[in-house]
Amino acid sequence: MATNAPATKKSNKGRKSAAIALAVVGVAGLSLASAAQLTINNSSLGAGTSVVAACQSAAITVAFAPTFVAPDYNATKVTLGGLAATCNNFSYKVQATGTSGALGTEATGSTGVGTTLDVSLVGVKASDVTGISVVIYK
């Protein structure tokens, strides 16, 4: 019996190695199969790269007037100007940003029709604003 024990251990070790190798190959194959099924086009975004047509070719102007809410001035509204007609009735996301990242609550809605858009901001201290991020999408 002593001669069979080492052979069994070696066989188990070989089986474990084969099982691990098979698992790695299976996971790699599954990753490749999942990536092969990913569809990217100009009306949706996902993991990948695709050119997305822009509705706006010119720069959008951004302005906000601080409102005093004791004890600070807050940025309660941002006005986007110079919107192209090709961006009418698209969805938007607007986020005030500061040195530490996003400020306040992200604003979302529809651009409607027109060349200007007033967007309400919530929880944004005017002195903290270093930028405004705007995304307009279908």
C-alpha positions in Angstrom: 0.0 0.0 0.0 2.9 2.4 0.7 3.8 2.3 -3.0 0.3 3.4 -4.1 0.1 6.4 -1.8 2.8 8.6 -3.6 1.2 7.8 -7.0 -2.2 9.0 -5.7 -0.8 12.2 -4.3 1.0 12.9 -7.6 -2.2 12.2 -9.6 -4.2 14.6 -7.3 -1.6 17.3 -7.7 -1.7 16.8 -11.5 -5.5 17.0 -11.5 -5.5 20.2 -9.4 -3.1 21.8 -11.8 -5.1 20.7 -14.8 -8.3 22.0 -13.2 -6.7 25.4 -12.5 -5.4 25.7 -16.0 -8.8 24.8 -17.4 -10.5 27.4 -15.2 -8.1 30.1 -16.4 -8.6 29.2 -20.0 -12.4 29.1 -19.5 -12.5 32.6 -17.9 -10.3 34.0 -20.6 -12.5 32.4 -23.3 -15.6 33.8 -21.6 -14.1 37.3 -21.5 -13.3 37.2 -25.2 -16.7 35.9 -26.0 -18.4 38.6 -24.0 -16.3 41.3 -25.7 -17.1 39.8 -29.1 -20.8 40.3 -28.4 -20.5 44.0 -27.3 -22.1 46.4 -29.7 -21.0 50.0 -29.9 -22.7 52.5 -32.1 -23.4 56.3 -32.3 -26.6 56.1 -30.3 -25.3 54.3 -27.2 -22.1 54.2 -25.2 -20.5 51.2 -23.5 -17.2 49.7 -22.9 -15.3 50.3 -26.1 -14.5 53.1 -28.5 -16.8 54.6 -31.0 -17.2 58.0 -32.6 -20.3 59.7 -31.4 -21.8 62.4 -33.6 -22.0 65.7 -31.8 -25.1 67.9 -32.0 -23.0 71.0 -31.2 -20.0 72.2 -33.1 -19.5 75.6 -31.6 -18.6 76.3 -27.9 -21.4 76.5 -25.4 -21.3 79.6 -23.1 -21.7 79.0 -19.4 -22.7 81.7 -16.9 -24.1 81.8 -13.4 -25.0 84.6 -11.0 -24.5 83.8 -7.3 -27.5 84.1 -5.0 -26.9 85.1 -1.4 -28.2 82.4 1.0 -26.9 83.2 4.5 -24.1 82.8 5.3 -22.7 82.2 1.7 -23.3 82.9 -1.9 -24.6 79.9 -3.7 -24.7 79.0 -7.4 -28.4 78.2 -7.8 -28.7 78.5 -11.6 -26.4 78.1 -14.5 -27.3 79.4 -18.0 -26.0 77.6 -21.1 -26.0 79.7 -24.2 -25.3 79.3 -27.9 -27.0 75.9 -28.1 -27.4 74.7 -31.7 -30.9 73.7 -33.1 -29.5 70.2 -33.7 -29.4 69.8 -29.8 -33.1 70.6 -29.4 -35.0 68.1 -27.3 -31.9 66.2 -26.3 -31.3 65.1 -22.7 -28.6 66.9 -20.6 -26.6 66.4 -17.4 -24.9 69.3 -15.7 -22.5 69.1 -12.8 -20.7 71.9 -11.0 -17.2 70.9 -10.2 -14.5 72.1 -7.7 -11.0 71.3 -6.8 -12.3 68.2 -4.9 -14.6 66.9 -7.7 -18.3 67.1 -8.1 -20.3 69.7 -6.1 -23.9 69.5 -5.1 -26.4 67.4 -7.1 -26.1 66.6 -10.8 -28.9 68.4 -12.7 -30.7 66.4 -15.5 -33.4 67.3 -17.9 -34.3 68.1 -21.5 -32.8 70.9 -23.6 -36.2 71.7 -25.0 -36.2 74.1 -28.0 -34.0 77.3 -28.1 -30.5 78.6 -27.9 -30.3 79.0 -24.1 -31.0 76.8 -21.2 -31.4 77.6 -17.5 -30.4 74.8 -15.2 -31.0 74.8 -11.5 -28.2 73.8 -9.2 -28.7 72.5 -5.7 -26.1 72.5 -2.8 -23.4 74.4 -4.6 -21.4 77.1 -2.8 -20.4 79.7 -5.5 -16.9 80.2 -4.2 -16.1 76.4 -4.6 -17.0 76.3 -8.3 -14.0 75.9 -10.6 -15.9 74.4 -13.6 -19.2 73.2 -15.0 -19.4 69.9 -16.8 -22.1 69.6 -19.5 -23.2 66.4 -21.4 -25.9 66.6 -24.0 -27.1 63.3 -25.4 -29.9 61.6 -27.2 
